[in-house]
Amino acid sequence: MVSSERELVNSQNGTVCGEECAREKKSVAVSSVLASLLLTAGKLVVGLLTGSLGILSEAAHSALDLVAALITYFAVRVSDKPADDEHHYGHAKVENLSALIESILLFITCAWIMYEAVKRLFFESVSIEVNFWSFAVLIVSILIDFSRSRALDRVAKKYNSQALEADALHFSSDILSSLVVLAGLGFAKFGITYADSLAALVVAVIVIIASWRLAKRTINALLDKAPRGLDRQIADEVIETPGVAGVHRVRLRQAGGQIYGDLHVVIERSISFVDGHKIATLVEEKLARHSSDILVHFEPEDDWEVVHSTIEETTRAVTRVIEENVTLFKEYHDLEVMRGHTGTSVSMHIVLPKGITVEKARECCDNLERCIQKELTGVCVNFRIEPCDGTCQQCNEKCDVENGAEK
């Protein structure tokens, strides 16, 4: 069967988000912008009226969420654009970039919150007015944050959107931080005013942890780090396809909610072209579950008679090179020639004089490796070095003498 290639595109979502997908992502992003605007205004007003740093820190957090929500809305609009002459893989990485910007903004806000909290704890005394509105704005904030985080998380998982996932993380962290500030206000109600600043510090720590996790994921995506375990999962799924003899060179990367990459699929040599096409269709269906745009290379299974013949020829060539350069070492054993997907490799144990230095041992191995690679271009050579134990019957050298120089 002749080797062929197929470009696989997610049969449900495709490489570009469909109209329903784009509409749902934009809708939930717009609602997040409106919710963040409402929360920011409410917390800011109450925080200024009461003088609570905890509420003001929450207002700053919500303001950052507003910026993040706007960035997310922009990101989901741009990322859904199809590929063009300048962006052959589309614009999906805009989502990853927006998530990185959001995490940086969060770090900046946390630095300000911690600065103000430390200043109030040790250098300034600020009176806090705790009233009904102090608690009301936080309770309303928790309810809105819970609603928005659930909605964002649902759509993010549905379409594998990192930008929406980042926005959901913002609202989820708001819930935790609001609960902490709520507890701080409760203590302040009974005269423990420093609890408000301590609550602000806890908020900052919570947000820093969430920001770091988000930044780490987005940086990994921008640097094309392969999704953990997905290569093995895809290989295991493909290898179960009837007619597939092997899978190798699985390479993956993520951009936004899309998985890009390529892999090699080995098909039995005796399969007809028509049956090979059916196998290709089955592989497409398996990979479509991963929102993937994966280029699959199909190749026939190796002719093992030819493989064994090649290994034998390589073994004879290596043996000949070793015998021609026997003065470089004392003896060798366990010569093994292997052929894999990355090429041919040669491994062996070589015995060197017992007193030889590490530098000279390396020089000996390098010289022998060069001789083998000169004869067999592209072969990978691995040595296991052993010192002579002095019991060899095939030479008269005294291996326990330094550098093995005496005879």
NORRAHU-V761460 format. One record per residue. N is the residue number from 1. RES is the residue in one small letter. PHI is phi in radians with two decimals (999 if undefined). NEAR is the number of other C-alpha atoms within 12 Angstrom. Layout:
BEGIN
n	res	phi	near
N	RES	PHI	NEAR
N	RES	PHI	NEAR
END
This chain:
BEGIN
n	res	phi	near
1	m	999	20
2	v	-1.35	20
3	s	-1.12	23
4	s	-2.47	20
5	e	-2.29	21
6	r	-2.42	24
7	e	-1.72	26
8	l	-1.72	32
9	v	-2.19	31
10	n	-0.95	29
11	s	-1.25	22
12	q	-1.61	24
13	n	-1.71	26
14	g	1.28	30
15	t	-1.32	35
16	v	-2.07	35
17	c	-1.07	36
18	g	-1.26	20
19	e	-1.10	17
20	e	-1.12	17
21	c	-1.06	28
22	a	-1.09	28
23	r	-1.14	19
24	e	-1.19	27
25	k	-1.14	42
26	k	-1.17	33
27	s	-1.10	25
28	v	-1.24	36
29	a	-1.21	41
30	v	-1.13	30
31	s	-1.10	28
32	s	-1.21	41
33	v	-1.09	33
34	l	-1.13	25
35	a	-1.13	33
36	s	-1.13	39
37	l	-1.11	28
38	l	-1.11	24
39	l	-1.16	40
40	t	-1.08	35
41	a	-1.10	25
42	g	-1.11	30
43	k	-1.17	39
44	l	-1.13	31
45	v	-1.10	22
46	v	-1.15	31
47	g	-1.11	34
48	l	-1.21	25
49	l	-1.24	21
50	t	-1.67	28
51	g	1.36	28
52	s	-1.37	44
53	l	-1.18	50
54	g	-1.02	51
55	i	-1.24	51
56	l	-1.11	41
57	s	-1.14	45
58	e	-1.17	54
59	a	-1.12	38
60	a	-1.12	40
61	h	-1.06	50
62	s	-1.18	45
63	a	-1.10	33
64	l	-1.17	34
65	d	-1.08	45
66	l	-1.11	33
67	v	-1.10	33
68	a	-1.10	40
69	a	-1.14	44
70	l	-1.15	32
71	i	-1.10	35
72	t	-1.09	44
73	y	-1.05	38
74	f	-1.10	27
75	a	-1.13	37
76	v	-1.21	46
77	r	-1.23	33
78	v	-1.33	28
79	s	-1.13	39
80	d	-1.47	38
81	k	-1.21	25
82	p	-1.25	21
83	a	-1.10	19
84	d	-2.37	11
85	d	-1.14	9
86	e	-1.73	9
87	h	-2.23	14
88	h	-1.17	13
89	y	-1.82	28
90	g	1.45	28
91	h	-2.11	32
92	a	-1.10	37
93	k	-1.25	37
94	v	-1.04	36
95	e	-1.10	44
96	n	-1.12	42
97	l	-1.13	36
98	s	-1.12	41
99	a	-1.13	48
100	l	-1.16	34
101	i	-1.08	32
102	e	-1.06	44
103	s	-1.15	38
104	i	-1.13	28
105	l	-1.09	32
106	l	-1.11	43
107	f	-1.07	29
108	i	-1.11	21
109	t	-1.10	33
110	c	-1.09	33
111	a	-1.10	24
112	w	-1.16	25
113	i	-1.06	36
114	m	-1.17	29
115	y	-1.07	23
116	e	-1.15	29
117	a	-1.13	34
118	v	-1.12	24
119	k	-1.09	20
120	r	-1.28	27
121	l	-1.24	23
122	f	-2.08	14
123	f	-2.19	12
124	e	-2.30	14
125	s	-2.00	19
126	v	-2.13	21
127	s	-1.38	21
128	i	-2.09	33
129	e	-1.73	27
130	v	-1.75	34
131	n	-2.41	22
132	f	-1.01	17
133	w	-1.18	25
134	s	-1.04	39
135	f	-1.36	32
136	a	-1.10	22
137	v	-1.15	35
138	l	-1.29	41
139	i	-1.13	28
140	v	-1.09	25
141	s	-1.06	41
142	i	-1.09	32
143	l	-1.12	23
144	i	-1.19	29
145	d	-1.06	40
146	f	-1.10	27
147	s	-1.11	23
148	r	-1.23	39
149	s	-1.13	37
150	r	-1.13	25
151	a	-1.13	29
152	l	-1.14	40
153	d	-1.11	31
154	r	-1.10	21
155	v	-1.23	32
156	a	-1.07	33
157	k	-1.24	22
158	k	-1.11	25
159	y	-1.99	37
160	n	0.93	32
161	s	-1.71	46
162	q	-1.25	43
163	a	-1.13	53
164	l	-1.19	53
165	e	-1.10	43
166	a	-1.13	49
167	d	-1.13	57
168	a	-1.10	39
169	l	-1.12	40
170	h	-1.05	47
171	f	-1.19	43
172	s	-1.14	34
173	s	-1.16	36
174	d	-1.08	47
175	i	-1.07	33
176	l	-1.12	33
177	s	-1.17	41
178	s	-1.15	45
179	l	-1.09	32
180	v	-1.12	35
181	v	-1.13	44
182	l	-1.06	41
183	a	-1.14	31
184	g	-1.10	35
185	l	-1.17	40
186	g	-1.08	28
187	f	-1.18	22
188	a	-1.11	31
189	k	-1.06	24
190	f	-1.79	17
191	g	1.62	16
192	i	-1.57	20
193	t	-1.23	30
194	y	-1.17	33
195	a	-1.09	29
196	d	-1.11	47
197	s	-1.22	43
198	l	-1.10	36
199	a	-1.09	40
200	a	-1.10	47
201	l	-1.12	35
202	v	-1.10	33
203	v	-1.00	43
204	a	-1.07	40
205	v	-1.11	25
206	i	-1.04	32
207	v	-1.21	45
208	i	-1.09	32
209	i	-1.07	21
210	a	-1.10	33
211	s	-1.17	34
212	w	-1.11	26
213	r	-1.07	25
214	l	-1.13	36
215	a	-1.07	31
216	k	-1.08	22
217	r	-1.15	31
218	t	-1.22	36
219	i	-1.11	29
220	n	-1.03	24
221	a	-1.17	34
222	l	-1.17	26
223	l	-1.60	18
224	d	1.08	23
225	k	-1.21	23
226	a	-1.16	24
227	p	-0.99	28
228	r	-1.04	17
229	g	1.39	15
230	l	-1.24	24
231	d	-1.09	29
232	r	-1.19	20
233	q	-1.10	20
234	i	-1.14	37
235	a	-1.06	30
236	d	-1.14	22
237	e	-1.21	25
238	v	-1.22	34
239	i	-1.15	26
240	e	-1.37	19
241	t	-1.21	28
242	p	-0.99	21
243	g	1.68	30
244	v	-1.51	33
245	a	-1.65	27
246	g	-3.04	29
247	v	-2.40	34
248	h	-2.67	27
249	r	0.91	23
250	v	-1.46	29
251	r	-2.19	29
252	l	-2.33	32
253	r	-2.64	31
254	q	-2.07	39
255	a	-2.38	40
256	g	1.09	45
257	g	-1.72	42
258	q	-1.91	40
259	i	-1.82	42
260	y	-1.97	40
261	g	2.86	33
262	d	-2.70	30
263	l	-2.69	32
264	h	-1.91	33
265	v	-2.02	39
266	v	-1.67	38
267	i	-1.99	37
268	e	-0.97	28
269	r	-1.17	23
270	s	-1.41	19
271	i	-1.29	23
272	s	-1.31	17
273	f	-1.11	21
274	v	-1.11	13
275	d	-1.16	19
276	g	-1.10	31
277	h	-1.15	23
278	k	-1.14	19
279	i	-1.10	29
280	a	-1.06	34
281	t	-1.12	24
282	l	-1.11	23
283	v	-1.12	42
284	e	-1.01	32
285	e	-1.12	24
286	k	-1.17	27
287	l	-1.30	39
288	a	-1.12	28
289	r	-1.23	28
290	h	-1.78	35
291	s	0.85	34
292	s	-1.91	39
293	d	-2.19	35
294	i	-2.06	37
295	l	-1.54	28
296	v	-1.90	35
297	h	-1.72	28
298	f	-1.74	34
299	e	-2.48	30
300	p	-1.27	27
301	e	-1.13	26
302	d	-1.09	21
303	d	-1.44	16
304	w	-1.17	14
305	e	-1.14	11
306	v	-1.17	13
307	v	-1.08	19
308	h	-1.09	17
309	s	-1.12	16
310	t	-1.13	21
311	i	-1.10	26
312	e	-1.13	21
313	e	-1.10	19
314	t	-1.13	31
315	t	-1.07	29
316	r	-1.12	21
317	a	-1.16	25
318	v	-1.13	36
319	t	-1.05	29
320	r	-1.12	18
321	v	-1.12	24
322	i	-1.11	31
323	e	-1.15	19
324	e	-1.31	16
325	n	-2.12	22
326	v	-1.13	21
327	t	-1.21	18
328	l	-1.33	28
329	f	-2.64	36
330	k	-1.57	34
331	e	-2.80	28
332	y	-2.48	30
333	h	-2.79	18
334	d	0.95	18
335	l	-1.22	26
336	e	-2.42	25
337	v	-2.00	29
338	m	-2.21	26
339	r	-2.12	25
340	g	-2.19	16
341	h	-1.23	18
342	t	-1.59	12
343	g	2.21	18
344	t	-1.68	28
345	s	-2.22	28
346	v	-2.15	32
347	s	-2.32	28
348	m	-2.84	28
349	h	-1.77	24
350	i	-2.09	29
351	v	-1.81	31
352	l	-2.04	39
353	p	-0.94	37
354	k	-1.06	29
355	g	-1.65	25
356	i	-1.21	29
357	t	-1.38	18
358	v	-1.08	17
359	e	-1.08	12
360	k	-1.22	21
361	a	-1.13	28
362	r	-1.14	20
363	e	-1.06	17
364	c	-1.09	27
365	c	-1.14	32
366	d	-1.09	19
367	n	-1.13	23
368	l	-1.18	32
369	e	-1.11	31
370	r	-1.09	23
371	c	-1.14	26
372	i	-1.19	32
373	q	-1.26	24
374	k	-1.21	17
375	e	-1.41	22
376	l	-2.18	27
377	t	-1.12	18
378	g	1.51	18
379	v	-1.34	28
380	c	-1.66	26
381	v	-2.03	30
382	n	-2.22	25
383	f	-2.01	27
384	r	-2.03	21
385	i	-1.60	27
386	e	-2.28	25
387	p	-1.43	27
388	c	-1.20	30
389	d	-1.53	20
390	g	1.49	22
391	t	-1.84	15
392	c	-1.12	19
393	q	-1.66	12
394	q	-1.76	11
395	c	-2.63	17
396	n	-1.93	17
397	e	-1.29	25
398	k	-1.62	25
399	c	-1.27	27
400	d	-1.52	21
401	v	-1.49	18
402	e	-0.93	17
403	n	1.14	23
404	g	1.07	28
405	a	-1.49	17
406	e	-1.52	15
407	k	-2.09	13
END
